Amino acid sequence: MTRVLVWNEGVHEANNHPANIGEYYPDGMHGAIAAGLRRLLPDAQVSTATLADPEHGLTADVLDRTDVLTWWGHAAHDQVDDAVVDRVEQHVLGGMGLLVLHSGHFSKIFRRLLGTTCSLAWRNEGEQELVWTVKPSHPIAHGVPHPLVIPRQEMYGELFDIPDPDDLIFISSFAGGEVFRSGVTFTRGRGRIFYFSPGDQEYPVYQQPEIQQVLANGVRWADPGPAPRTVPDVTNPPRQWLL
């Protein structure tokens, strides 16, 4: 059984900003993401947490019981406690899967794990986004239409300052002509990371079944299975340790 924790800072929902967020996401964006995962991964255990929870809902015990963590943040990256970021980083390096969503590209945890600014171009005019599959053999692309059409979405464009990814799965194009590496994977330590950009707070993107399919595929791919959670470390084995 895959244990998934859907994390959302929850600031937009708490402030009712934008004004239609309650209409699009009556249970919060984390609620919509969790509902989609429960529908598509019926054998998974899916829970949620927000910034307002004690230790942001990311205690040592919770992370010990989490196989895959999904992360949505935007307005409160600086409010995430560094000690919690340290904790999450150690779990990812030890094997916990991590899905970073949309504006989570600027989260402390993503920038730390990637070691770059993770800066990009953006424009929010509610443009159509086409998500093109460029690696259809990848498990995360399974069952995803080509292209995946998002009627209204914030534009993210290049340059996206990230390291060369392990896999480039999706590239998005926008009405203004920009393109963006919208679905990429990385490995850090023993942990698998999937970044997927569609999903702004102003549009009901996480209610789209096709988007929910991508996230469910990402969870399946990032799940470490029963492997022990150990961070790679320096070892000094004797020469005859195999004998």
N, C-alpha and C positions, 0 to 999 in steps of 0.2 A: 504494500500500500504506500503510495506516494503522499507525503505530508507537505502541503503547500501553505505558506503564509503570504497573504496578499497585503502588502503594506502601502498605505497612502497617507501623506501628511494630513489630509483632511481639512486644510485651511480654507480652501475655496468653499467647501460645503458648509463649514462653520460660519463663514461670513456671508453666505448666500451671494457669492460673487463668482461668476456673473449671475444675474437675476434668474436665468433659466436653468441653472444647474440642478435645482430641486426637481424640475420637470423632467430633465434628461436622466438624472441620476437620483431618484428618490431615496435610495439606500447608499448614496455616495458612489464615486467611481470605483472604490474598492469593492462595494457591494455588487456592482455590475460585473466587474472582472471575476469575482468569486462565483457569482451565479453562472457565468459562462463556463468556468472550469468545472463546476459541479455537474453541469449538464453533459459536458463532453468527456469528463473523467469521473464517471460515477463511482469508481473504486477508490478515488483519492479522498484524503481528509483535507478539507480546505477551510482555513480560518482567516481572520482579518485582524489588522492592528493599525493604529494611527499615531501620529506625533503626540497627541494628548494623553495617550496611555502611559502608565508608569514605565520609565526607561524606554519610552516610545513603543512599548509592546514588544521590544526586542531584548528581553532578558536572556541570561545565559541558559536557563532551563528551556525557554521557548525555542531558542536557536538550536539547542541540542535535539529538539524534537522536530526540526524543520529540514526537509530534504531540498526544497526549492523555495526561494524567497523572491517575490515580485516587488518592484520598487517604483512608486510614482511620487514625484516631488516637483515643486515649482516655486512656490512663494516663500518657503521657509527652509531652504537648504542650510542656511547658517544657524538655524535653531536645532539642528540635529547634533546631539552631544557627541563630542569627539571620542569619548570612552565607548559609546555605542558603535560608532564607526569602526573603532579598533576591533571590537568584538565581532562585528559582522565580517570584517576583512579576514580575521583568523578563521572563521567558519568557511568562507569561500575558499581560502587557500587550502583548507583541510578537505574540501570536497563538496560543500553545499552549493547547489545550483543557484544562479542569480539571473533574473530577468529584469532589465532596466528599461523603463518605459518613458517615451516621449521626453518631457523636460527633465526627467531624471538623468539626462546626459550631463547636467551640471551638479548633480549630487556629489557630496563629499566622497561617498564610497566609490562611485564610478570613476571620478577623476583620480582618486588615489590608486585604484587597481590598474588604470590604464596609463597613468603617469604623464598625461598631456592635459592641455587646457580644456579639451572637448568643446571648444567654441564652434559656432556655426553661423550661418546667415538665417534670418527669419523675417517673416511678414505675415500679419494676421488679417486677411481680408476674406476669409471663408472661401478659398479656392477649391476646385476639384483636385484631388490627388489620385494619381494612378500608381499603384504599387506593382512593379514588374518583377516577376520571378526570374532571376538570372542563374540560379543553381537548383533546377527542379529535382535533382537527385537527392537533395538534402532532406532529412526527415522533417524539418520544420516547414518545408514547402508542401508537404503531403496534403492533398485535398484543397489547396488554396487556388482560387481562380487566377487566371493570367490574362489581363491585369486584374488586380483587386481594385475596385472603384470606390473611392470615398467621396461622397458628394460635396462636402464642405469640411475644410480642415485648415489649420495653420500651416503655412509654408515653412519647411526647413530646407536649407540649401547649402551647397558646398561653398567654401571649404569647411568640411567637418574635421576638426583637428583631433583625430584619433590615430593610434598606431594601425599599421596594416592588419586587418582582421584575419583570423584563421579562415573564416568562410564569409563570403559576400553572397547573401541569399536573395535580398530584395533591393531594388533601386526604385526610388519614387521620382515622378515627374509632376510638374505643376503648371497651372495655366500661364504663369509668367515666364515659363521656359526653363526654370531651375530644375536641377536634378539633385538627388540626395541618396546617400547610402543608408537606406532606412531599415535594413535588417542585416545585422552582422554578429558574428560570434567571436569569442576570445576564450582562451584557457589561461587561468592564473592559478599556479600551484596545482592542486588536484580538482579545482572547481571549474565548471563550465559557465560562461556568461553569454547571454543573448540580449542584444540591444534592439528594440523595435520602436520606431519613432511615432507612428500614428496614435493619436489619442489625446487631443487637447481638451481642456476643461469646458470650452465654449461649445463643443459639438458632441453629439451622442455617438461618437465613434465606437466606444466599448460596448454599445448595444448591437453592433453589426455582427451577425453570425460568422462572417468571414474573418473578422478581426479576432473574435473569440476562438476560432479554429487555429489561427496562428499562435495565440498564446497557449492554448492547450498543447499544441505540437511542441512549443518551446519548453513547456514544463516537462513533457515526456523526455525530450532530448537532454535537458539539464539535470534530470534526476540521477544522482550518483549510485542509486541502488544500495545494496547492503554493505558497501565498503566502509571500513572504519574511518572516522573523521580525524585525520592526522595531518598536520602541516609539514610539508617537506623540510627536512632539517639536515644539517651537516652530520655525516656519520664517519666513523673511523674503524672499519672492520679489520680484523686480523687477516693476513694473507690467506690462511687456510680455513676461512670461515665456512666455505662450502663443503668441506670434508667431514 
